[in-house]
Structures are given as structure tokens and as C-alpha cells.
Amino acid sequence: MDHYIDLKLLPDPEFPATQLMSALVAKLHRGLHDLRRTDVGISFPEVEAVEHGLGTRLRLHGPAAALDSLLALSWLNGMRDHLHLSERAPIPAQVQWRCVSRVQVDSNPERARRRLIKRHGISEDEARQRIPDSAGKRSDLPYVTLRSNGSGHSFRLFIRHGPLLASPSPGSFGAYGLSAQASIPWF
């Protein structure tokens, strides 16, 4: 993990930054999935400076060859007019490290009721009594809104930037560029 590339969203009068960031992460997910590499991580350097959301900057982290391979794919089609892509650069000499991971929040009581009905064969009324509308969990974590390629349903991908670390922790990254174990350089 020795290089990075910044993708900075440009202001757009038609689309809010949160919507553009969601579209960018969805496209990145497809690119990482197609590339089938586990050595590219992501972070959102502005996350602590913005009140809500992830900010307007997505940073890709990884070996130079992995980042070059990712950029050689056509995953940025349709987004190039909405962002500024930096040159690939080596990470600075003095950095801290942190894990950027997905947090799954079961915030949909209707989905939980459907699962309960299917698994236990109970009535809809009984499921509603067991899981009231107020049972949905809430999270203050920033997120992007994505659409499942399998079911077509929209979902929120909640993202946690873990505590700062003095040294890197090894591991691999998933198809969203996130990992609960592997750290990215933070600068």
C-alpha cells in the first residue's frame, strides 16, 4: 500500500455531492469486483470535516500496479465530467493508519418482519407485534446509497473510519475497498 489517487467531486447544480458520491462508490464497486484484487482500499479524507456525509473526496490506496490496473478499466465512464482525478502519487513518508470498514445496520423493520414470517411461519399481525415500526436501528455513521445488483433494492452502505493507528495492520479489502482488518494510510 504505497500509492494513492484522489477523486474529487466537482460542484454540480443538478446533483448533490451525496448522490454523486453514491454513484462513484457504485461504479468503483463494479470496477473492483471486475478486477478481483484485494489490495485496493478506500478512504474519505474529508469525513471528519463535514457535518453530514462523507465529503467530496474519495481516496484510492494500493500498490501502483493495482491502481493502474483499476484506472485502465472503464469503471469511471459517466463520472469523468463530475470529478477531478489526481495523478497517482506515493503516500507521504509520515502517515498514520486506520481501518475503513462497512458497518451493517439492520434498520428496516419491514424486512425483519418478512424474514420472521418466512422463517417461522407466523402471521403478519403476529410479526408486527413482535417487531414494531420503532424497532428499526439508527446509525449516525456516514453512508452512501447503493442498489443491489441481485435484488434491485436500495440499501445504505454505512462506513466507519476507525481510530488512528501508529502502524499498518495487514489484511485484504473487499469489493467496496473496505476492510475491518486491513488499514489504509491516513494523511
Helices and strands as residue ranges (DSSP letters): E 3-9, H 17-35, E 41-43, E 57-62, H 64-72, G 80-82, E 83-85, E 89-90, E 96-103, H 109-120, H 124-130, G 133-135, E 143-147, E 154-161, E 183-186
